[in-house]
Amino acid sequence: MSLELPRPVRVLGPADLVPTDPTPGMSRERAFEVPLLWAGQVETAPGAVSGWHHHERNETSLYVVRGVLRLEFEGYDGWLDAVAGDFVHVPAWTVHRESNPTGQPSLAVIARAGGGVPTVNVSPPGDPAPDDRA
């Protein structure tokens, strides 16, 4: 029987966050990533609208710390707004985008479970695939 030594507990502060996974209109920072778990935060500027993207096989949880995070996603006509204190679940492979309809930056804490590619930027829903364009 093989015993794995325990890993140390870590505390990561704002200075430890690393810019990562760019999507136009959003500033993501990673706190840490281990197999099957990714954690960080995202700030969305006032009036910003992100590009369309998904998080591959990752289930994503967001906790809105401040501001408003507006979500649009494939298969839903309209949007959902999450405000400070709200939790959001974005299922794996869900094509979506976020925006900030207010005059103040929004901030959300992110946790992703699944181990897939953290962010995959894609064309808007309904756009023809690159191979289908004339």
VOMARTOR-289893 format. One line per field, with one value per residue: chain; x, y, z of N, C-alpha, C, O, CB in turn. Coordinates in steps of 0.05 Angstrom, whole numbers. Glycine has a CB too. Layout:
VOMARTOR-289893
chaine	(A_...)
n_east	(X_...)
n_north	(Y_...)
n_up	(Z_...)
ca_east	(X_...)
ca_north	(Y_...)
ca_up	(Z_...)
c_east	(X_...)
c_north	(Y_...)
c_up	(Z_...)
o_east	(X_...)
o_north	(Y_...)
o_up	(Z_...)
cb_east	(X_...)
cb_north	(Y_...)
cb_up	(Z_...)
//
This chain:
VOMARTOR-289893
chaine	(A_A_A_A_A_A_A_A_A_A_A_A_A_A_A_A_A_A_A_A_A_A_A_A_A_A_A_A_A_A_A_A_A_A_A_A_A_A_A_A_A_A_A_A_A_A_A_A_A_A_A_A_A_A_A_A_A_A_A_A_A_A_A_A_A_A_A_A_A_A_A_A_A_A_A_A_A_A_A_A_A_A_A_A_A_A_A_A_A_A_A_A_A_A_A_A_A_A_A_A_A_A_A_A_A_A_A_A_A_A_A_A_A_A_A_A_A_A_A_A_A_A_A_A_A_A_A_A_A_A_A_A_A_A)
n_east	(17_12_28_7_38_12_-8_13_-28_-49_-50_-73_-63_-86_-40_-18_-49_-56_-58_-100_-130_-156_-214_-246_-265_-266_-230_-194_-166_-124_-123_-107_-93_-106_-106_-170_-193_-202_-190_-207_-216_-260_-262_-307_-311_-346_-402_-379_-379_-370_-333_-363_-360_-340_-330_-308_-306_-313_-351_-377_-376_-397_-389_-419_-387_-388_-427_-461_-471_-486_-514_-516_-537_-531_-590_-626_-670_-657_-632_-599_-592_-543_-530_-491_-477_-504_-501_-478_-488_-456_-465_-422_-394_-431_-446_-435_-439_-415_-435_-432_-479_-478_-451_-408_-350_-357_-346_-330_-321_-291_-300_-280_-295_-273_-231_-223_-205_-196_-220_-253_-256_-307_-346_-405_-468_-506_-476_-446_-403_-331_-317_-364_-372_-377)
n_north	(-24_43_104_170_230_283_345_412_461_519_590_640_705_769_787_740_722_703_730_701_657_690_724_765_827_811_803_753_720_671_634_583_519_452_381_370_414_484_550_619_688_735_798_844_898_961_964_927_871_804_759_702_638_574_526_476_411_426_439_499_545_607_660_719_776_832_881_870_812_795_743_709_655_598_573_599_651_715_741_728_759_763_782_815_768_726_659_625_574_546_499_446_453_492_543_610_680_735_798_866_907_954_1016_1006_965_894_837_770_707_647_577_518_452_391_388_400_441_506_553_562_599_617_622_664_636_605_627_609_552_555_523_523_572_614)
n_up	(0_-18_11_8_20_60_31_43_77_45_44_4_-18_-45_-74_-92_-134_-203_-268_-317_-367_-410_-431_-476_-446_-394_-332_-308_-252_-227_-167_-149_-180_-183_-199_-223_-196_-197_-177_-167_-185_-217_-248_-274_-316_-312_-355_-390_-435_-441_-485_-519_-489_-461_-408_-417_-392_-340_-283_-261_-208_-184_-138_-124_-104_-105_-139_-202_-240_-302_-339_-400_-440_-483_-512_-480_-479_-468_-405_-342_-279_-229_-164_-111_-61_-85_-110_-169_-215_-269_-315_-341_-407_-423_-466_-459_-438_-399_-370_-348_-327_-300_-270_-238_-222_-223_-181_-174_-142_-164_-171_-201_-220_-246_-282_-335_-393_-371_-395_-456_-511_-557_-619_-624_-604_-656_-697_-758_-762_-771_-816_-844_-867_-923)
ca_east	(0_27_17_13_42_-7_2_8_-49_-38_-66_-65_-74_-88_-14_-12_-66_-42_-76_-103_-154_-169_-237_-250_-284_-264_-204_-194_-142_-124_-111_-93_-104_-97_-123_-199_-203_-191_-203_-197_-236_-263_-273_-318_-312_-373_-410_-365_-392_-348_-337_-376_-341_-350_-309_-304_-319_-314_-374_-367_-391_-388_-402_-416_-378_-398_-437_-480_-460_-508_-507_-532_-527_-543_-615_-643_-676_-656_-609_-603_-574_-535_-520_-475_-489_-515_-485_-486_-477_-454_-458_-401_-399_-451_-436_-447_-422_-423_-433_-437_-496_-477_-429_-387_-339_-367_-326_-340_-302_-297_-289_-287_-288_-275_-205_-221_-193_-211_-237_-252_-270_-321_-363_-431_-488_-520_-457_-437_-376_-312_-318_-390_-373_-370)
ca_north	(0_68_126_196_250_305_370_433_480_545_614_657_732_783_789_714_715_704_734_676_650_715_726_794_840_800_799_730_714_644_631_558_498_425_364_370_438_510_571_645_709_750_825_853_927_973_964_906_847_785_742_677_618_553_517_448_392_438_451_524_559_634_675_748_791_859_888_854_795_787_719_700_628_584_559_615_677_735_739_726_776_754_806_809_748_704_638_618_548_544_471_440_456_512_566_633_704_752_826_882_928_977_1035_998_939_871_818_743_686_624_550_499_424_374_384_407_466_526_571_558_621_606_640_666_615_611_634_585_542_565_507_527_599_615)
ca_up	(0_-21_25_-3_41_57_21_63_73_35_44_-18_-16_-71_-88_-103_-157_-229_-290_-332_-382_-419_-448_-479_-428_-366_-321_-290_-238_-214_-141_-151_-197_-178_-215_-218_-182_-205_-161_-173_-185_-242_-246_-300_-316_-318_-383_-406_-444_-448_-508_-514_-481_-443_-390_-423_-374_-313_-271_-250_-187_-179_-116_-130_-80_-108_-165_-217_-261_-320_-354_-423_-447_-506_-506_-463_-491_-447_-387_-313_-264_-203_-148_-88_-44_-101_-122_-196_-225_-298_-321_-361_-435_-429_-480_-445_-435_-377_-374_-324_-337_-281_-272_-219_-228_-208_-173_-167_-136_-181_-166_-223_-214_-269_-294_-363_-400_-355_-412_-485_-525_-580_-633_-612_-612_-681_-718_-772_-756_-791_-840_-858_-878_-952)
c_east	(18_13_26_17_22_7_-4_-16_-36_-59_-55_-79_-76_-63_-6_-28_-51_-62_-77_-128_-168_-193_-242_-272_-283_-235_-204_-167_-144_-110_-94_-107_-90_-114_-152_-210_-187_-205_-190_-219_-238_-274_-283_-323_-340_-378_-398_-383_-370_-354_-352_-355_-355_-326_-305_-319_-321_-342_-364_-387_-379_-403_-397_-410_-389_-408_-458_-465_-484_-498_-527_-520_-544_-568_-633_-646_-677_-631_-618_-583_-569_-523_-504_-490_-501_-493_-496_-473_-479_-446_-436_-411_-420_-438_-450_-428_-433_-420_-438_-453_-495_-453_-407_-376_-354_-344_-339_-317_-311_-285_-299_-278_-292_-249_-203_-206_-209_-230_-232_-269_-281_-336_-390_-450_-502_-501_-449_-409_-357_-313_-343_-391_-364_-349)
c_north	(25_90_152_215_272_330_392_450_506_567_632_684_745_784_762_706_721_709_709_676_675_709_756_805_831_798_777_728_687_645_605_539_472_407_364_395_463_531_598_666_721_777_833_883_937_973_942_883_828_772_716_656_595_543_486_431_402_447_477_536_587_645_704_763_819_863_869_838_786_764_714_673_616_569_574_642_698_732_735_744_763_778_796_790_724_684_632_591_549_515_469_444_478_537_590_657_719_781_840_907_954_995_1029_971_917_852_792_724_661_599_533_472_408_369_389_432_488_543_566_580_610_629_642_644_624_619_608_577_552_550_512_555_598_635)
c_up	(0_-6_13_21_38_47_42_56_64_39_22_-16_-44_-87_-101_-128_-183_-251_-308_-349_-393_-437_-452_-460_-399_-358_-301_-277_-223_-187_-141_-170_-190_-195_-205_-204_-191_-188_-167_-171_-213_-236_-274_-298_-321_-348_-400_-412_-453_-475_-500_-508_-466_-427_-392_-403_-345_-306_-257_-230_-184_-155_-121_-105_-81_-136_-176_-238_-277_-337_-377_-431_-469_-497_-488_-475_-469_-430_-359_-299_-237_-189_-124_-69_-58_-109_-150_-202_-256_-304_-342_-389_-442_-441_-468_-447_-411_-384_-348_-333_-320_-286_-252_-227_-212_-202_-164_-162_-151_-169_-189_-216_-240_-284_-323_-368_-386_-372_-441_-498_-551_-595_-620_-621_-638_-703_-732_-763_-777_-817_-857_-872_-907_-957)
o_east	(36_-11_49_-1_16_30_-23_-23_-15_-83_-32_-103_-68_-64_11_-21_-35_-81_-56_-146_-192_-193_-242_-294_-297_-217_-214_-146_-164_-88_-71_-131_-66_-134_-157_-234_-163_-229_-166_-239_-220_-293_-269_-336_-356_-362_-405_-401_-355_-376_-352_-334_-379_-303_-298_-342_-329_-355_-343_-411_-355_-427_-374_-426_-398_-398_-470_-449_-500_-476_-551_-496_-568_-568_-655_-626_-696_-611_-642_-560_-587_-507_-504_-513_-508_-470_-520_-450_-500_-423_-432_-435_-426_-422_-475_-406_-457_-406_-446_-442_-510_-437_-388_-391_-362_-324_-358_-297_-335_-262_-322_-255_-313_-246_-182_-195_-233_-252_-209_-293_-268_-338_-398_-447_-509_-509_-446_-392_-366_-310_-344_-410_-345_-341)
o_north	(27_95_156_217_281_335_390_453_514_562_639_685_732_782_761_687_740_694_697_692_679_692_770_794_842_792_781_733_682_656_605_542_470_415_360_397_463_530_600_662_718_780_829_893_923_982_940_876_834_774_709_655_598_552_473_436_387_462_476_537_591_639_713_763_830_850_853_849_770_765_714_669_621_556_564_655_699_721_739_744_755_793_772_796_704_692_633_586_553_507_486_438_481_550_591_655_717_788_828_925_973_990_1044_954_922_851_793_725_655_599_532_468_411_348_383_444_489_549_565_580_596_651_624_634_647_619_587_595_557_562_505_560_584_639)
o_up	(16_-9_7_38_15_53_57_33_73_36_22_-14_-64_-112_-119_-141_-185_-253_-313_-345_-386_-454_-432_-458_-382_-374_-278_-290_-210_-185_-133_-176_-189_-206_-181_-200_-191_-185_-173_-156_-229_-220_-294_-280_-334_-364_-424_-397_-471_-486_-476_-521_-459_-432_-373_-397_-327_-322_-244_-234_-183_-151_-122_-86_-61_-155_-161_-253_-267_-348_-372_-429_-472_-476_-481_-482_-454_-439_-352_-307_-223_-201_-118_-61_-46_-114_-154_-196_-267_-299_-358_-394_-466_-429_-468_-457_-403_-403_-328_-345_-325_-303_-250_-238_-189_-217_-148_-175_-152_-160_-195_-206_-253_-297_-335_-349_-388_-364_-450_-496_-566_-585_-605_-643_-641_-726_-719_-757_-800_-838_-880_-887_-915_-980)
cb_east	(-19_31_25_-9_71_-20_-11_33_-66_-31_-66_-72_-57_-98_7_-17_-92_-26_-67_-103_-173_-149_-263_-258_-312_-278_-193_-201_-135_-110_-132_-89_-101_-98_-112_-206_-202_-194_-200_-184_-230_-282_-251_-345_-293_-374_-405_-340_-414_-346_-310_-394_-319_-363_-315_-274_-306_-294_-389_-362_-390_-393_-390_-442_-347_-377_-415_-503_-443_-517_-506_-530_-527_-524_-608_-631_-702_-680_-591_-600_-586_-514_-544_-466_-510_-529_-485_-477_-493_-434_-483_-390_-408_-466_-440_-452_-422_-405_-452_-410_-524_-477_-439_-398_-309_-390_-308_-359_-300_-287_-298_-274_-305_-295_-196_-249_-192_-192_-231_-261_-251_-340_-366_-444_-508_-540_-432_-438_-376_-284_-316_-413_-355_-395)
cb_north	(0_75_125_206_261_311_378_450_485_542_629_643_749_811_798_693_732_678_759_652_634_732_711_800_835_773_826_704_737_623_630_545_505_418_335_347_435_516_566_646_730_734_845_838_938_1001_990_896_852_763_736_668_630_529_524_441_365_461_432_544_544_653_665_759_791_880_890_871_771_811_695_721_610_565_532_617_677_734_764_696_804_730_823_834_761_715_612_640_523_565_457_412_430_520_564_626_721_745_836_891_919_967_1062_997_938_856_829_732_680_629_539_508_413_385_356_409_471_543_600_530_645_584_631_694_610_632_648_588_511_565_478_525_618_621)
cb_up	(24_-51_55_-23_41_85_-6_66_100_5_72_-45_2_-66_-70_-81_-156_-234_-307_-313_-365_-434_-436_-508_-438_-364_-309_-305_-218_-233_-118_-124_-228_-147_-214_-203_-152_-236_-131_-200_-163_-262_-236_-306_-337_-306_-395_-391_-467_-426_-522_-538_-464_-458_-361_-424_-375_-311_-250_-273_-160_-204_-88_-144_-79_-100_-184_-229_-249_-338_-336_-447_-423_-519_-494_-434_-508_-429_-390_-303_-261_-204_-139_-73_-27_-125_-104_-217_-214_-310_-331_-356_-447_-403_-511_-416_-461_-352_-396_-310_-339_-252_-266_-190_-223_-224_-150_-189_-105_-209_-138_-250_-191_-288_-289_-376_-432_-340_-405_-494_-530_-572_-663_-619_-590_-677_-706_-802_-753_-780_-833_-838_-862_-969)
//
